[in-house]
Amino acid sequence: MSAKSEGLPLEGVRVLDLSWIIAGPTATRFLAMMGAEVIKVGSARRPDPSTRGAPFQAYNQSKLYAALNISRPEGLALARRLASVSDIVIENFAAGVIERLGLGYDTLRQAKPDIIMLSSSGTGHSGPDKDYVAYGSLLQYYTGWNSISGYSNSEPIKGGLWADPWVGMELTMVAAAALNHRAVTGEGNYVDFSMAEALTASIPEALLDYQMNDRVPEPMGNADNQHAPHGVYRCKGSDRWLAIAVTDGDEWRALCGVIGRQDLAADDALADAQGRRGQQRMIDAAISAWTLERDDYEAARILQDAGIAAAPYLSPQRVFTDPQLREGGFFTTLTASDGKPHDLPALGWRFAGGPAPYITAAPVLGQHNDYVYKRLLGLADEEVAQLIDDQIIY
């Protein structure tokens, strides 16, 4: 355990990370940054697909990385030994795979009765669709989310990758809850996590609207079914936009004052959101006439000073240079595996008065083999050398 993790909430917790790509590694990244010792296990036989791209450098910060070929009995035996000295095991194989490998919860709890195991899959480990192969971008269709995203009378939203980070955050919270439960009861736990159910739970309004009103919501673009005006407006410059949300009458009157349209504030037909939605095109034109004359950051500041929710629409390049994120300490400069310094995202929260999150660059496969196999499992040098020759540690 690094001294840098001392005092962090998860100091002393060890996580065996059998996950890959985005959702699982996102969860274990957060756990590592909060002080847990996360041992990521992978193999050159079947590398983590994300290794090919830059996202790997973010999803796997602060972890240890050991090579292990679990397609071989000797590799599985080592994986079970690692689980026996861990507090949490996280995996996101397809349903049934981990059990067929001999690393299921019933097996691992025999070696460590209070083990916590999080098994994340596309549709969970029960039900008629449990054997479906699924990725987050596909599940956004399967769960109904994309059916209410986008604009009316247009093609459905094309994929998207926000589902996996969303699920990763939820897995982190579930892991923390399971640790709290164990601290109180002494009991481990098995968590069957369905990505599909987690995503569907994020659209309760649409589900209830259908049940109560027999109505299927349609995509609304940037509009809102409660608030108006609510949209994105073009500003001065190339591809510059401003998001604005007005949620009550006071904000509406303040907006009218800012854009110099007191006549709209005096119109009783526009006093409530329903009336304003009926005149959305006219109101959007009035707002756009004002925003087109201004820089997006300047317009956001003016509106915020008037008590109106507004923010620039930022590209990744502008997010990278945004003063709020820069001065707030969101980015951390790390030397990645290519030997070059990169500014990478940290945590979206801080521990008041406590130590800073534990952040190191993403490791490369096998970087921590000596620590994991020699120090942690107590294997002799010649044993490790033989396992490498036999492509078990591989």
TORKOL-4160 file (C-alpha; in steps of 0.2 Angstrom, whole numbers, padded with zeros to 4 digits, m for minus):
394
<pt num="1" X="0000" Y="0000" Z="0000"/>
<pt num="2" X="0007" Y="0017" Z="m0005"/>
<pt num="3" X="0010" Y="0030" Z="0008"/>
<pt num="4" X="0000" Y="0042" Z="m0003"/>
<pt num="5" X="m0016" Y="0032" Z="0001"/>
<pt num="6" X="m0014" Y="0034" Z="0020"/>
<pt num="7" X="m0029" Y="0043" Z="0028"/>
<pt num="8" X="m0040" Y="0040" Z="0013"/>
<pt num="9" X="m0057" Y="0032" Z="0016"/>
<pt num="10" X="m0053" Y="0015" Z="0008"/>
<pt num="11" X="m0035" Y="0013" Z="0015"/>
<pt num="12" X="m0032" Y="m0005" Z="0018"/>
<pt num="13" X="m0045" Y="m0012" Z="0006"/>
<pt num="14" X="m0039" Y="m0023" Z="m0008"/>
<pt num="15" X="m0049" Y="m0025" Z="m0024"/>
<pt num="16" X="m0046" Y="m0039" Z="m0037"/>
<pt num="17" X="m0051" Y="m0031" Z="m0054"/>
<pt num="18" X="m0056" Y="m0044" Z="m0067"/>
<pt num="19" X="m0065" Y="m0031" Z="m0077"/>
<pt num="20" X="m0061" Y="m0023" Z="m0093"/>
<pt num="21" X="m0066" Y="m0010" Z="m0106"/>
<pt num="22" X="m0075" Y="0005" Z="m0097"/>
<pt num="23" X="m0089" Y="0001" Z="m0084"/>
<pt num="24" X="m0079" Y="m0010" Z="m0072"/>
<pt num="25" X="m0062" Y="m0001" Z="m0074"/>
<pt num="26" X="m0071" Y="0015" Z="m0071"/>
<pt num="27" X="m0077" Y="0009" Z="m0054"/>
<pt num="28" X="m0061" Y="0002" Z="m0049"/>
<pt num="29" X="m0052" Y="0018" Z="m0054"/>
<pt num="30" X="m0063" Y="0027" Z="m0042"/>
<pt num="31" X="m0060" Y="0014" Z="m0028"/>
<pt num="32" X="m0041" Y="0016" Z="m0031"/>
<pt num="33" X="m0041" Y="0035" Z="m0030"/>
<pt num="34" X="m0050" Y="0033" Z="m0013"/>
<pt num="35" X="m0036" Y="0023" Z="m0006"/>
<pt num="36" X="m0040" Y="0005" Z="m0011"/>
<pt num="37" X="m0026" Y="m0006" Z="m0017"/>
<pt num="38" X="m0033" Y="m0011" Z="m0034"/>
<pt num="39" X="m0025" Y="m0026" Z="m0043"/>
<pt num="40" X="m0030" Y="m0026" Z="m0061"/>
<pt num="41" X="m0028" Y="m0043" Z="m0069"/>
<pt num="42" X="m0026" Y="m0045" Z="m0088"/>
<pt num="43" X="m0017" Y="m0056" Z="m0101"/>
<pt num="44" X="m0007" Y="m0053" Z="m0117"/>
<pt num="45" X="m0018" Y="m0068" Z="m0123"/>
<pt num="46" X="m0033" Y="m0057" Z="m0123"/>
<pt num="47" X="m0029" Y="m0039" Z="m0120"/>
<pt num="48" X="m0041" Y="m0027" Z="m0113"/>
<pt num="49" X="m0048" Y="m0019" Z="m0129"/>
<pt num="50" X="m0047" Y="m0001" Z="m0122"/>
<pt num="51" X="m0028" Y="m0003" Z="m0121"/>
<pt num="52" X="m0027" Y="0002" Z="m0139"/>
<pt num="53" X="m0034" Y="0019" Z="m0136"/>
<pt num="54" X="m0031" Y="0034" Z="m0125"/>
<pt num="55" X="m0046" Y="0030" Z="m0113"/>
<pt num="56" X="m0036" Y="0016" Z="m0105"/>
<pt num="57" X="m0025" Y="0030" Z="m0098"/>
<pt num="58" X="m0040" Y="0037" Z="m0088"/>
<pt num="59" X="m0050" Y="0021" Z="m0084"/>
<pt num="60" X="m0035" Y="0013" Z="m0076"/>
<pt num="61" X="m0026" Y="0026" Z="m0066"/>
<pt num="62" X="m0020" Y="0022" Z="m0048"/>
<pt num="63" X="m0020" Y="0003" Z="m0051"/>
<pt num="64" X="m0008" Y="m0011" Z="m0050"/>
<pt num="65" X="m0007" Y="m0022" Z="m0066"/>
<pt num="66" X="m0003" Y="m0040" Z="m0065"/>
<pt num="67" X="m0002" Y="m0052" Z="m0080"/>
<pt num="68" X="m0011" Y="m0069" Z="m0078"/>
<pt num="69" X="m0018" Y="m0081" Z="m0091"/>
<pt num="70" X="m0034" Y="m0088" Z="m0083"/>
<pt num="71" X="m0037" Y="m0099" Z="m0098"/>
<pt num="72" X="m0025" Y="m0111" Z="m0089"/>
<pt num="73" X="m0029" Y="m0121" Z="m0073"/>
<pt num="74" X="m0013" Y="m0114" Z="m0065"/>
<pt num="75" X="m0019" Y="m0096" Z="m0069"/>
<pt num="76" X="m0036" Y="m0100" Z="m0061"/>
<pt num="77" X="m0027" Y="m0106" Z="m0046"/>
<pt num="78" X="m0017" Y="m0090" Z="m0044"/>
<pt num="79" X="m0033" Y="m0080" Z="m0047"/>
<pt num="80" X="m0042" Y="m0089" Z="m0033"/>
<pt num="81" X="m0027" Y="m0086" Z="m0021"/>
<pt num="82" X="m0028" Y="m0067" Z="m0026"/>
<pt num="83" X="m0046" Y="m0067" Z="m0022"/>
<pt num="84" X="m0042" Y="m0075" Z="m0005"/>
<pt num="85" X="m0032" Y="m0060" Z="0000"/>
<pt num="86" X="m0044" Y="m0047" Z="m0007"/>
<pt num="87" X="m0059" Y="m0039" Z="0000"/>
<pt num="88" X="m0068" Y="m0036" Z="m0016"/>
<pt num="89" X="m0069" Y="m0045" Z="m0033"/>
<pt num="90" X="m0076" Y="m0035" Z="m0048"/>
<pt num="91" X="m0080" Y="m0044" Z="m0065"/>
<pt num="92" X="m0090" Y="m0039" Z="m0080"/>
<pt num="93" X="m0089" Y="m0055" Z="m0090"/>
<pt num="94" X="m0105" Y="m0061" Z="m0099"/>
<pt num="95" X="m0117" Y="m0070" Z="m0088"/>
<pt num="96" X="m0111" Y="m0088" Z="m0083"/>
<pt num="97" X="m0093" Y="m0085" Z="m0089"/>
<pt num="98" X="m0085" Y="m0082" Z="m0072"/>
<pt num="99" X="m0094" Y="m0098" Z="m0064"/>
<pt num="100" X="m0088" Y="m0109" Z="m0079"/>
<pt num="101" X="m0070" Y="m0103" Z="m0075"/>
<pt num="102" X="m0072" Y="m0108" Z="m0057"/>
<pt num="103" X="m0071" Y="m0091" Z="m0050"/>
<pt num="104" X="m0089" Y="m0089" Z="m0045"/>
<pt num="105" X="m0095" Y="m0082" Z="m0029"/>
<pt num="106" X="m0099" Y="m0099" Z="m0021"/>
<pt num="107" X="m0081" Y="m0104" Z="m0025"/>
<pt num="108" X="m0072" Y="m0088" Z="m0019"/>
<pt num="109" X="m0082" Y="m0087" Z="m0003"/>
<pt num="110" X="m0075" Y="m0104" Z="0002"/>
<pt num="111" X="m0058" Y="m0097" Z="0002"/>
<pt num="112" X="m0063" Y="m0080" Z="0010"/>
<pt num="113" X="m0081" Y="m0081" Z="0018"/>
<pt num="114" X="m0083" Y="m0062" Z="0019"/>
<pt num="115" X="m0078" Y="m0059" Z="0001"/>
<pt num="116" X="m0088" Y="m0046" Z="m0008"/>
<pt num="117" X="m0091" Y="m0049" Z="m0026"/>
<pt num="118" X="m0098" Y="m0037" Z="m0039"/>
<pt num="119" X="m0104" Y="m0046" Z="m0055"/>
<pt num="120" X="m0109" Y="m0033" Z="m0069"/>
<pt num="121" X="m0117" Y="m0039" Z="m0085"/>
<pt num="122" X="m0128" Y="m0031" Z="m0098"/>
<pt num="123" X="m0144" Y="m0038" Z="m0093"/>
<pt num="124" X="m0140" Y="m0046" Z="m0076"/>
<pt num="125" X="m0138" Y="m0065" Z="m0072"/>
<pt num="126" X="m0156" Y="m0070" Z="m0073"/>
<pt num="127" X="m0171" Y="m0068" Z="m0085"/>
<pt num="128" X="m0173" Y="m0073" Z="m0103"/>
<pt num="129" X="m0161" Y="m0061" Z="m0110"/>
<pt num="130" X="m0147" Y="m0065" Z="m0097"/>
<pt num="131" X="m0136" Y="m0073" Z="m0111"/>
<pt num="132" X="m0136" Y="m0057" Z="m0122"/>
<pt num="133" X="m0119" Y="m0050" Z="m0126"/>
<pt num="134" X="m0121" Y="m0031" Z="m0123"/>
<pt num="135" X="m0111" Y="m0015" Z="m0123"/>
<pt num="136" X="m0116" Y="0001" Z="m0115"/>
<pt num="137" X="m0119" Y="0010" Z="m0132"/>
<pt num="138" X="m0131" Y="m0004" Z="m0137"/>
<pt num="139" X="m0140" Y="m0004" Z="m0120"/>
<pt num="140" X="m0145" Y="0014" Z="m0122"/>
<pt num="141" X="m0157" Y="0007" Z="m0136"/>
<pt num="142" X="m0162" Y="m0008" Z="m0127"/>
<pt num="143" X="m0167" Y="0001" Z="m0111"/>
<pt num="144" X="m0178" Y="0014" Z="m0119"/>
<pt num="145" X="m0166" Y="0029" Z="m0116"/>
<pt num="146" X="m0162" Y="0033" Z="m0134"/>
<pt num="147" X="m0181" Y="0032" Z="m0139"/>
<pt num="148" X="m0184" Y="0049" Z="m0129"/>
<pt num="149" X="m0167" Y="0057" Z="m0133"/>
<pt num="150" X="m0164" Y="0068" Z="m0149"/>
<pt num="151" X="m0177" Y="0078" Z="m0159"/>
<pt num="152" X="m0195" Y="0073" Z="m0164"/>
<pt num="153" X="m0197" Y="0067" Z="m0182"/>
<pt num="154" X="m0179" Y="0062" Z="m0184"/>
<pt num="155" X="m0169" Y="0047" Z="m0184"/>
<pt num="156" X="m0164" Y="0039" Z="m0167"/>
<pt num="157" X="m0149" Y="0045" Z="m0157"/>
<pt num="158" X="m0134" Y="0035" Z="m0164"/>
<pt num="159" X="m0126" Y="0026" Z="m0149"/>
<pt num="160" X="m0116" Y="0035" Z="m0136"/>
<pt num="161" X="m0104" Y="0030" Z="m0123"/>
<pt num="162" X="m0111" Y="0039" Z="m0107"/>
<pt num="163" X="m0119" Y="0022" Z="m0101"/>
<pt num="164" X="m0103" Y="0014" Z="m0096"/>
<pt num="165" X="m0096" Y="0028" Z="m0085"/>
<pt num="166" X="m0113" Y="0030" Z="m0077"/>
<pt num="167" X="m0113" Y="0012" Z="m0072"/>
<pt num="168" X="m0095" Y="0013" Z="m0066"/>
<pt num="169" X="m0100" Y="0026" Z="m0054"/>
<pt num="170" X="m0115" Y="0016" Z="m0048"/>
<pt num="171" X="m0104" Y="0001" Z="m0046"/>
<pt num="172" X="m0092" Y="0011" Z="m0035"/>
<pt num="173" X="m0107" Y="0016" Z="m0024"/>
<pt num="174" X="m0113" Y="m0002" Z="m0022"/>
<pt num="175" X="m0095" Y="m0007" Z="m0018"/>
<pt num="176" X="m0094" Y="0006" Z="m0004"/>
<pt num="177" X="m0111" Y="0001" Z="0003"/>
<pt num="178" X="m0106" Y="m0018" Z="0003"/>
<pt num="179" X="m0090" Y="m0013" Z="0013"/>
<pt num="180" X="m0101" Y="m0003" Z="0025"/>
<pt num="181" X="m0113" Y="m0018" Z="0027"/>
<pt num="182" X="m0098" Y="m0030" Z="0030"/>
<pt num="183" X="m0091" Y="m0018" Z="0043"/>
<pt num="184" X="m0107" Y="m0019" Z="0053"/>
<pt num="185" X="m0112" Y="m0037" Z="0051"/>
<pt num="186" X="m0096" Y="m0046" Z="0046"/>
<pt num="187" X="m0104" Y="m0053" Z="0031"/>
<pt num="188" X="m0098" Y="m0053" Z="0013"/>
<pt num="189" X="m0110" Y="m0051" Z="m0002"/>
<pt num="190" X="m0114" Y="m0055" Z="m0020"/>
<pt num="191" X="m0120" Y="m0041" Z="m0030"/>
<pt num="192" X="m0129" Y="m0046" Z="m0047"/>
<pt num="193" X="m0128" Y="m0029" Z="m0056"/>
<pt num="194" X="m0138" Y="m0026" Z="m0072"/>
<pt num="195" X="m0133" Y="m0012" Z="m0083"/>
<pt num="196" X="m0149" Y="m0012" Z="m0092"/>
<pt num="197" X="m0159" Y="m0010" Z="m0076"/>
<pt num="198" X="m0148" Y="0003" Z="m0070"/>
<pt num="199" X="m0151" Y="0013" Z="m0086"/>
<pt num="200" X="m0169" Y="0010" Z="m0086"/>
<pt num="201" X="m0170" Y="0017" Z="m0068"/>
<pt num="202" X="m0164" Y="0033" Z="m0075"/>
<pt num="203" X="m0180" Y="0037" Z="m0084"/>
<pt num="204" X="m0193" Y="0035" Z="m0071"/>
<pt num="205" X="m0204" Y="0049" Z="m0078"/>
<pt num="206" X="m0206" Y="0041" Z="m0095"/>
<pt num="207" X="m0210" Y="0024" Z="m0087"/>
<pt num="208" X="m0223" Y="0032" Z="m0075"/>
<pt num="209" X="m0230" Y="0042" Z="m0089"/>
<pt num="210" X="m0234" Y="0027" Z="m0099"/>
<pt num="211" X="m0241" Y="0017" Z="m0084"/>
<pt num="212" X="m0252" Y="0032" Z="m0078"/>
<pt num="213" X="m0257" Y="0040" Z="m0094"/>
<pt num="214" X="m0255" Y="0027" Z="m0107"/>
<pt num="215" X="m0243" Y="0040" Z="m0116"/>
<pt num="216" X="m0227" Y="0036" Z="m0124"/>
<pt num="217" X="m0215" Y="0051" Z="m0122"/>
<pt num="218" X="m0207" Y="0057" Z="m0138"/>
<pt num="219" X="m0190" Y="0066" Z="m0141"/>
<pt num="220" X="m0190" Y="0084" Z="m0137"/>
<pt num="221" X="m0173" Y="0090" Z="m0142"/>
<pt num="222" X="m0167" Y="0103" Z="m0130"/>
<pt num="223" X="m0185" Y="0107" Z="m0124"/>
<pt num="224" X="m0192" Y="0102" Z="m0107"/>
<pt num="225" X="m0210" Y="0097" Z="m0102"/>
<pt num="226" X="m0210" Y="0108" Z="m0087"/>
<pt num="227" X="m0199" Y="0123" Z="m0090"/>
<pt num="228" X="m0198" Y="0136" Z="m0104"/>
<pt num="229" X="m0188" Y="0143" Z="m0111"/>
<pt num="230" X="m0176" Y="0129" Z="m0111"/>
<pt num="231" X="m0164" Y="0127" Z="m0125"/>
<pt num="232" X="m0147" Y="0130" Z="m0133"/>
<pt num="233" X="m0144" Y="0147" Z="m0142"/>
<pt num="234" X="m0131" Y="0152" Z="m0155"/>
<pt num="235" X="m0118" Y="0165" Z="m0149"/>
<pt num="236" X="m0105" Y="0176" Z="m0158"/>
<pt num="237" X="m0091" Y="0166" Z="m0166"/>
<pt num="238" X="m0089" Y="0149" Z="m0175"/>
<pt num="239" X="m0099" Y="0135" Z="m0167"/>
<pt num="240" X="m0102" Y="0145" Z="m0151"/>
<pt num="241" X="m0118" Y="0141" Z="m0141"/>
<pt num="242" X="m0126" Y="0144" Z="m0124"/>
<pt num="243" X="m0138" Y="0133" Z="m0114"/>
<pt num="244" X="m0151" Y="0142" Z="m0105"/>
<pt num="245" X="m0164" Y="0135" Z="m0093"/>
<pt num="246" X="m0178" Y="0146" Z="m0085"/>
<pt num="247" X="m0188" Y="0137" Z="m0071"/>
<pt num="248" X="m0200" Y="0150" Z="m0064"/>
<pt num="249" X="m0208" Y="0167" Z="m0066"/>
<pt num="250" X="m0195" Y="0177" Z="m0058"/>
<pt num="251" X="m0181" Y="0170" Z="m0069"/>
<pt num="252" X="m0192" Y="0173" Z="m0084"/>
<pt num="253" X="m0194" Y="0191" Z="m0080"/>
<pt num="254" X="m0176" Y="0193" Z="m0076"/>
<pt num="255" X="m0172" Y="0185" Z="m0093"/>
<pt num="256" X="m0183" Y="0197" Z="m0102"/>
<pt num="257" X="m0174" Y="0212" Z="m0093"/>
<pt num="258" X="m0157" Y="0206" Z="m0098"/>
<pt num="259" X="m0161" Y="0204" Z="m0116"/>
<pt num="260" X="m0171" Y="0220" Z="m0116"/>
<pt num="261" X="m0188" Y="0213" Z="m0120"/>
<pt num="262" X="m0199" Y="0219" Z="m0106"/>
<pt num="263" X="m0214" Y="0218" Z="m0118"/>
<pt num="264" X="m0212" Y="0199" Z="m0116"/>
<pt num="265" X="m0212" Y="0200" Z="m0097"/>
<pt num="266" X="m0228" Y="0211" Z="m0098"/>
<pt num="267" X="m0237" Y="0198" Z="m0109"/>
<pt num="268" X="m0249" Y="0189" Z="m0097"/>
<pt num="269" X="m0250" Y="0175" Z="m0110"/>
<pt num="270" X="m0232" Y="0171" Z="m0107"/>
<pt num="271" X="m0233" Y="0172" Z="m0088"/>
<pt num="272" X="m0232" Y="0153" Z="m0086"/>
<pt num="273" X="m0221" Y="0139" Z="m0094"/>
<pt num="274" X="m0236" Y="0132" Z="m0103"/>
<pt num="275" X="m0239" Y="0149" Z="m0111"/>
<pt num="276" X="m0221" Y="0151" Z="m0116"/>
<pt num="277" X="m0220" Y="0134" Z="m0123"/>
<pt num="278" X="m0234" Y="0138" Z="m0135"/>
<pt num="279" X="m0224" Y="0153" Z="m0141"/>
<pt num="280" X="m0207" Y="0144" Z="m0141"/>
<pt num="281" X="m0202" Y="0149" Z="m0158"/>
<pt num="282" X="m0205" Y="0168" Z="m0155"/>
<pt num="283" X="m0196" Y="0167" Z="m0138"/>
<pt num="284" X="m0181" Y="0158" Z="m0145"/>
<pt num="285" X="m0179" Y="0171" Z="m0159"/>
<pt num="286" X="m0179" Y="0185" Z="m0146"/>
<pt num="287" X="m0166" Y="0176" Z="m0135"/>
<pt num="288" X="m0155" Y="0172" Z="m0150"/>
<pt num="289" X="m0155" Y="0190" Z="m0156"/>
<pt num="290" X="m0147" Y="0194" Z="m0139"/>
<pt num="291" X="m0135" Y="0179" Z="m0138"/>
<pt num="292" X="m0129" Y="0182" Z="m0156"/>
<pt num="293" X="m0121" Y="0198" Z="m0151"/>
<pt num="294" X="m0111" Y="0191" Z="m0137"/>
<pt num="295" X="m0097" Y="0179" Z="m0133"/>
<pt num="296" X="m0104" Y="0163" Z="m0125"/>
<pt num="297" X="m0094" Y="0165" Z="m0109"/>
<pt num="298" X="m0099" Y="0183" Z="m0107"/>
<pt num="299" X="m0117" Y="0179" Z="m0110"/>
<pt num="300" X="m0117" Y="0165" Z="m0097"/>
<pt num="301" X="m0109" Y="0177" Z="m0084"/>
<pt num="302" X="m0122" Y="0191" Z="m0087"/>
<pt num="303" X="m0137" Y="0178" Z="m0086"/>
<pt num="304" X="m0129" Y="0170" Z="m0070"/>
<pt num="305" X="m0127" Y="0187" Z="m0062"/>
<pt num="306" X="m0146" Y="0189" Z="m0065"/>
<pt num="307" X="m0150" Y="0173" Z="m0057"/>
<pt num="308" X="m0153" Y="0163" Z="m0073"/>
<pt num="309" X="m0145" Y="0146" Z="m0076"/>
<pt num="310" X="m0134" Y="0147" Z="m0091"/>
<pt num="311" X="m0118" Y="0139" Z="m0097"/>
<pt num="312" X="m0107" Y="0138" Z="m0113"/>
<pt num="313" X="m0108" Y="0123" Z="m0124"/>
<pt num="314" X="m0090" Y="0117" Z="m0124"/>
<pt num="315" X="m0080" Y="0106" Z="m0135"/>
<pt num="316" X="m0067" Y="0094" Z="m0128"/>
<pt num="317" X="m0054" Y="0107" Z="m0132"/>
<pt num="318" X="m0062" Y="0121" Z="m0122"/>
<pt num="319" X="m0066" Y="0109" Z="m0108"/>
<pt num="320" X="m0048" Y="0106" Z="m0107"/>
<pt num="321" X="m0044" Y="0124" Z="m0105"/>
<pt num="322" X="m0059" Y="0129" Z="m0095"/>
<pt num="323" X="m0053" Y="0140" Z="m0080"/>
<pt num="324" X="m0066" Y="0132" Z="m0068"/>
<pt num="325" X="m0058" Y="0115" Z="m0070"/>
<pt num="326" X="m0041" Y="0121" Z="m0071"/>
<pt num="327" X="m0041" Y="0131" Z="m0055"/>
<pt num="328" X="m0052" Y="0119" Z="m0046"/>
<pt num="329" X="m0038" Y="0105" Z="m0048"/>
<pt num="330" X="m0048" Y="0093" Z="m0059"/>
<pt num="331" X="m0034" Y="0089" Z="m0070"/>
<pt num="332" X="m0018" Y="0080" Z="m0064"/>
<pt num="333" X="m0002" Y="0080" Z="m0074"/>
<pt num="334" X="0005" Y="0062" Z="m0076"/>
<pt num="335" X="0018" Y="0054" Z="m0086"/>
<pt num="336" X="0009" Y="0040" Z="m0096"/>
<pt num="337" X="0017" Y="0024" Z="m0103"/>
<pt num="338" X="0022" Y="0033" Z="m0118"/>
<pt num="339" X="0034" Y="0043" Z="m0107"/>
<pt num="340" X="0026" Y="0060" Z="m0111"/>
<pt num="341" X="0016" Y="0071" Z="m0098"/>
<pt num="342" X="m0003" Y="0071" Z="m0100"/>
<pt num="343" X="m0016" Y="0081" Z="m0091"/>
<pt num="344" X="m0029" Y="0068" Z="m0085"/>
<pt num="345" X="m0045" Y="0069" Z="m0076"/>
<pt num="346" X="m0045" Y="0066" Z="m0057"/>
<pt num="347" X="m0060" Y="0064" Z="m0046"/>
<pt num="348" X="m0076" Y="0075" Z="m0046"/>
<pt num="349" X="m0076" Y="0077" Z="m0027"/>
<pt num="350" X="m0064" Y="0081" Z="m0013"/>
<pt num="351" X="m0062" Y="0076" Z="0005"/>
<pt num="352" X="m0063" Y="0091" Z="0015"/>
<pt num="353" X="m0048" Y="0093" Z="0027"/>
<pt num="354" X="m0042" Y="0076" Z="0021"/>
<pt num="355" X="m0028" Y="0069" Z="0010"/>
<pt num="356" X="m0029" Y="0072" Z="m0009"/>
<pt num="357" X="m0035" Y="0057" Z="m0020"/>
<pt num="358" X="m0022" Y="0044" Z="m0024"/>
<pt num="359" X="m0018" Y="0047" Z="m0042"/>
<pt num="360" X="m0004" Y="0038" Z="m0052"/>
<pt num="361" X="m0003" Y="0035" Z="m0071"/>
<pt num="362" X="m0011" Y="0020" Z="m0078"/>
<pt num="363" X="0001" Y="0005" Z="m0078"/>
<pt num="364" X="0006" Y="m0007" Z="m0092"/>
<pt num="365" X="0002" Y="m0026" Z="m0092"/>
<pt num="366" X="0014" Y="m0035" Z="m0080"/>
<pt num="367" X="0021" Y="m0020" Z="m0072"/>
<pt num="368" X="0017" Y="m0026" Z="m0054"/>
<pt num="369" X="0020" Y="m0044" Z="m0057"/>
<pt num="370" X="0034" Y="m0045" Z="m0044"/>
<pt num="371" X="0024" Y="m0037" Z="m0030"/>
<pt num="372" X="0008" Y="m0047" Z="m0034"/>
<pt num="373" X="0016" Y="m0064" Z="m0035"/>
<pt num="374" X="0032" Y="m0063" Z="m0025"/>
<pt num="375" X="0027" Y="m0051" Z="m0011"/>
<pt num="376" X="0008" Y="m0054" Z="m0010"/>
<pt num="377" X="0007" Y="m0072" Z="m0014"/>
<pt num="378" X="0025" Y="m0077" Z="m0008"/>
<pt num="379" X="0030" Y="m0086" Z="m0023"/>
<pt num="380" X="0049" Y="m0089" Z="m0025"/>
<pt num="381" X="0059" Y="m0081" Z="m0039"/>
<pt num="382" X="0061" Y="m0098" Z="m0048"/>
<pt num="383" X="0042" Y="m0101" Z="m0047"/>
<pt num="384" X="0038" Y="m0085" Z="m0055"/>
<pt num="385" X="0051" Y="m0087" Z="m0068"/>
<pt num="386" X="0044" Y="m0104" Z="m0073"/>
<pt num="387" X="0026" Y="m0098" Z="m0073"/>
<pt num="388" X="0032" Y="m0084" Z="m0085"/>
<pt num="389" X="0040" Y="m0097" Z="m0096"/>
<pt num="390" X="0024" Y="m0108" Z="m0096"/>
<pt num="391" X="0014" Y="m0092" Z="m0101"/>
<pt num="392" X="0004" Y="m0093" Z="m0085"/>
<pt num="393" X="0010" Y="m0076" Z="m0080"/>
<pt num="394" X="0007" Y="m0069" Z="m0097"/>
